[in-house]
Amino acid sequence: MPPSSPEALAAAFGAAIDARDVPAALALWTEDAAIVQADGQVLRGKEAIGAALRVLVGSGADVEIDVAKVFATADVAIVLGTLTMSGTGADGSPYSARSQSLVVYSKGTDGCWRVAIDAPWGLPNV
């Protein structure tokens, strides 16, 4: 079922990544979406985002998204939350990383929410 709220979108994305389902995760993004990386570089478009999601899934990471605050209009939302990624590193040791994320969602003409801009590590100081 397509996400009908920003909170449902966050949950659907986390579930798709944890299920290692890149097509399902990628379907939750707008065509011209962007990811702001920790260093300030920006990945643009579904092709680049799909590649990043494949790397994330390939690393075996589990994702937990805790939505803290939603600021929304009828068609746009800014979502603040905590992103936790955990798994096993290439050397076999466990890891966990936590960050404060900022995500912009937009509602399509079909009534479904999608990720437009994702800053999973927050906005960089550049």
C-alpha positions as CSV (number, residue, x, y, z in Angstrom):
1,M,0.0,0.0,0.0
2,P,1.5,3.4,-1.0
3,P,2.3,5.7,2.0
4,S,-0.5,8.0,2.9
5,S,1.4,10.1,5.5
6,P,5.0,11.1,6.1
7,E,5.2,8.7,9.1
8,A,4.0,5.8,6.9
9,L,6.6,6.7,4.3
10,A,9.4,6.6,6.8
11,A,8.2,3.2,8.1
12,A,7.8,1.8,4.5
13,F,11.3,2.9,3.6
14,G,12.9,1.3,6.7
15,A,11.0,-1.9,6.0
16,A,12.0,-2.0,2.4
17,I,15.7,-1.6,3.2
18,D,15.5,-4.2,6.0
19,A,13.8,-6.6,3.5
20,R,16.7,-5.9,1.1
21,D,14.0,-4.8,-1.5
22,V,15.7,-1.9,-3.4
23,P,12.9,-1.6,-6.0
24,A,10.4,-1.1,-3.2
25,A,12.6,1.4,-1.5
26,L,13.4,3.3,-4.7
27,A,9.6,3.5,-5.5
28,L,9.3,5.8,-2.5
29,W,11.4,8.6,-4.1
30,T,10.4,11.3,-6.6
31,E,12.0,11.1,-10.0
32,D,14.2,14.1,-9.4
33,A,15.0,13.3,-5.7
34,A,18.3,14.2,-4.1
35,I,20.4,12.9,-1.2
36,V,22.6,15.4,0.6
37,Q,25.7,13.4,1.8
38,A,27.6,14.2,5.0
39,D,30.3,16.0,3.1
40,G,27.8,18.3,1.3
41,Q,27.9,16.5,-2.1
42,V,24.5,15.8,-3.6
43,L,23.3,12.6,-5.3
44,R,20.6,13.5,-7.8
45,G,18.0,11.4,-9.5
46,K,16.6,7.9,-9.1
47,E,19.5,6.3,-10.9
48,A,22.1,7.6,-8.5
49,I,19.9,7.0,-5.5
50,G,19.2,3.5,-6.7
51,A,23.0,2.8,-6.8
52,A,23.4,4.2,-3.3
53,L,20.5,2.1,-2.0
54,R,22.0,-1.1,-3.6
55,V,25.3,-0.3,-1.8
56,L,23.4,0.1,1.5
57,V,21.5,-3.1,1.1
58,G,24.6,-4.9,-0.1
59,S,26.4,-3.9,3.1
60,G,23.7,-5.8,5.1
61,A,22.7,-2.7,7.0
62,D,19.5,-2.6,9.0
63,V,17.8,0.8,9.2
64,E,15.6,2.2,11.9
65,I,13.9,5.6,11.4
66,D,12.4,7.4,14.4
67,V,10.3,10.3,13.3
68,A,10.6,13.1,15.9
69,K,8.7,16.0,14.3
70,V,6.7,16.6,11.1
71,F,6.1,20.1,9.7
72,A,3.6,19.6,6.9
73,T,1.3,21.4,4.5
74,A,-1.1,19.6,2.2
75,D,1.6,18.6,-0.3
76,V,5.0,19.1,1.4
77,A,6.5,18.0,4.7
78,I,9.8,18.5,6.5
79,V,10.5,15.6,8.7
80,L,13.1,15.6,11.5
81,G,14.2,12.3,13.1
82,T,16.9,9.9,14.1
83,L,18.4,7.4,11.6
84,T,20.1,4.4,13.1
85,M,22.0,2.0,10.8
86,S,23.5,-1.2,12.1
87,G,25.0,-4.3,10.8
88,T,28.3,-6.2,10.4
89,G,31.3,-4.5,8.8
90,A,33.5,-6.1,6.1
91,D,35.9,-7.3,8.9
92,G,33.0,-9.1,10.7
93,S,32.7,-6.7,13.5
94,P,29.3,-5.2,14.4
95,Y,28.7,-1.5,13.9
96,S,26.0,1.0,14.6
97,A,25.7,4.6,13.4
98,R,23.2,7.2,14.5
99,S,22.4,10.6,13.1
100,Q,19.9,13.3,13.2
101,S,18.2,13.4,9.8
102,L,16.2,16.0,7.8
103,V,14.0,14.8,5.0
104,V,11.7,16.7,2.6
105,Y,8.7,14.7,1.4
106,S,6.2,15.7,-1.3
107,K,2.8,14.4,-2.0
108,G,2.2,13.3,-5.6
109,T,-1.0,13.8,-7.6
110,D,-1.8,10.2,-6.7
111,G,-2.0,11.2,-3.1
112,C,1.1,9.3,-2.1
113,W,4.0,10.7,-0.2
114,R,7.6,10.3,-1.6
115,V,11.1,11.4,-0.6
116,A,12.2,14.6,-2.5
117,I,15.3,15.5,-0.5
118,D,17.1,13.4,2.1
119,A,19.8,14.6,4.4
120,P,20.3,11.4,6.4
121,W,23.2,12.9,8.3
122,G,21.6,16.3,8.8
123,L,22.7,19.4,6.9
124,P,26.5,19.7,6.4
125,N,28.5,22.6,7.7
126,V,29.8,23.8,4.4
